[in-house]
């Protein structure tokens, strides 16, 4: 089964010092075809730069990303993002707020490829059309 994994869970899956709150979520990745939203890849690379990772560690990050499928940005996905943000705005869901812009892209990517989202972030709860991987 394919699943889209959010940034926090994917980051925890490759971390040497994983926070305990992610352990059960990381375990749920096993046996699934892992997809990432483009914004997750950008967040992972940014985090590596901010943390000052060396070439070797960044190379391992790229290998790990390469073992997944990154959801390509298409006109259909762009429409999905706009429609989801609008629907969340109408519903009063926090996902429409600018502070959750990256989360919006992650949710829209999961909806776009019709895959459940594996996340530890509560902001994704109650989003119409979004299935969460449990």
C-alpha positions in Angstrom: 0.0 0.0 0.0 1.2 3.5 -0.7 1.4 6.1 2.0 2.4 9.7 2.1 4.7 10.5 5.0 4.8 13.9 6.5 8.1 15.7 7.3 8.1 15.1 11.1 7.6 11.3 10.8 10.1 11.0 7.8 12.7 13.1 9.6 12.3 10.9 12.7 12.7 7.8 10.7 16.2 8.9 9.7 17.2 10.5 12.9 19.8 9.2 15.2 18.1 10.8 18.2 14.4 10.1 17.5 11.9 11.6 19.9 9.8 8.9 21.5 6.5 10.4 20.3 7.4 9.3 16.7 8.4 5.7 17.5 5.0 4.2 16.7 4.5 6.3 13.6 7.9 5.4 12.2 7.1 1.7 12.7 4.0 2.1 10.6 6.1 2.9 7.5 7.4 -0.7 7.2 6.1 -2.6 4.2 4.6 0.4 2.5 5.5 2.3 -0.6 6.6 5.7 0.8 5.6 9.0 -1.0 6.8 12.4 0.0 5.4 15.8 -0.9 7.8 18.1 -2.6 7.7 20.5 0.3 8.8 17.8 2.6 12.0 17.3 0.6 12.6 21.0 0.7 12.1 21.0 4.5 14.4 18.1 5.0 17.2 19.7 2.9 16.7 23.1 4.7 16.9 21.3 8.1 20.2 19.7 7.0 21.6 23.0 6.0 20.6 24.8 9.2 22.0 21.9 11.3 25.3 22.2 9.4 25.3 18.6 8.2 28.5 17.5 6.4 28.7 16.1 2.9 28.4 12.5 4.0 25.3 12.9 6.1 23.6 15.0 3.4 24.5 12.3 0.8 22.8 9.7 3.1 19.8 12.0 3.3 19.6 12.2 -0.5 19.9 8.4 -0.8 17.0 8.0 1.7 14.9 10.6 -0.2 15.8 8.7 -3.4 14.3 5.5 -2.0 10.9 7.2 -1.9 8.6 8.6 -4.6 8.3 12.4 -4.5 4.8 13.6 -5.7 5.4 15.7 -8.8 4.0 19.2 -8.9 1.4 19.3 -11.6 -1.4 21.6 -12.6 -3.8 19.2 -11.0 -1.9 19.2 -7.7 -1.9 23.1 -7.8 -5.6 23.0 -8.1 -5.9 20.5 -5.3 -3.9 22.8 -3.0 -6.1 25.8 -3.9 -9.3 23.9 -3.4 -8.2 22.3 -0.2 -7.2 25.6 1.3 -10.5 27.1 0.3 -12.5 24.2 1.8 -10.5 24.5 5.0 -11.1 28.2 5.1 -14.9 27.7 4.7 -14.8 25.0 7.4 -12.8 27.1 9.8 -10.0 24.5 9.8 -6.5 25.7 10.7 -4.9 24.2 7.7 -5.9 27.2 5.6 -3.8 29.6 7.8 -0.5 30.7 6.3 1.4 29.2 9.3 0.3 25.8 8.0 1.2 26.4 4.3 3.6 23.5 4.1 1.1 21.2 5.9 -1.5 22.2 3.4 0.8 21.0 0.6 1.4 17.8 2.4 -2.3 17.1 2.8 -3.1 18.1 -0.7 -0.4 15.8 -2.0 -1.8 12.9 -0.1 -5.3 13.6 -1.4 -3.9 14.0 -4.9 -2.3 10.6 -5.0 -5.2 9.0 -3.0 -3.0 7.8 -0.3 -3.4 8.0 3.5 -1.1 10.4 5.3 1.2 9.1 8.0 1.6 11.9 10.5 2.0 12.7 14.2 0.7 16.2 13.7 -2.8 16.9 15.0 -3.4 19.8 12.5 -4.3 17.2 9.9 -7.3 15.8 11.8 -10.7 16.6 10.4 -9.6 17.6 6.9 -12.3 16.6 4.5 -11.1 14.0 2.0 -7.9 13.3 3.8 -7.3 9.8 5.1 -4.9 9.3 7.9 -2.7 6.1 8.2 -3.3 4.6 11.6 
